Amino acid sequence: MKSNVSGCSVEEAMRLLGGRWRLLLVSYLVDGPKRFNELRRDLPRISPRSLTLDLRALEEAGLVRRTVHQTAPVKVEYELTVDGERLRPVVSVMMDFGLWLKERPPSLA
C-alpha cells in the first residue's frame, strides 16, 4: 500500500478504503458475516482476484476477520472486527449521500 504523503487523516483513510471495492465490501459486511461467494454474488463485477486482494488488505488492517471452519468442504467467513465496526457511520453517511445523488436532478454544468 502507498504511504500517506500529506499526513492528512482523510488521506490516511482513503489510502486504506479508497478504490472501487473496499468500502463497498465493508458495507456488505455491516449486515453480518459473509462467505466469499456471497460477496461475489453481492458484487458480480468484481474479479475473484480483486476480491481476494481487497479482503486481505482489510484483514491486514485489522478491519475484517477471516474465519476458517474445518468442515467438508471448508467454510470461510469474513466479518467486521471491532475496529471494522467503527466504519458503520461512514457506510451510513455514504449511503445517505448516494441516495441524495441518485434523487437530485442532473446538474446543468
C-alpha angles and dihedrals in degrees: 000000000000119000126248106265102184099036088233117147091223090055089050091054092046091048088063102031101030123109130063105293116025101082089039090054089050090051090057092047092053087079092057141277119339135188122235094256092047088057089048089054091048090050105032094171095057116098118233089243094053091046091051094046094047093046089050092050091050090047092050089050089055094244098109130041121210114207122190115204112202098228132125106285098025112252118214121189132187123206140163117268123220087270090048090054087066086074093066093094090046091053090047093051091047091050091050091047092048091051090050090051092050093050101044120093117259113273119255093221 
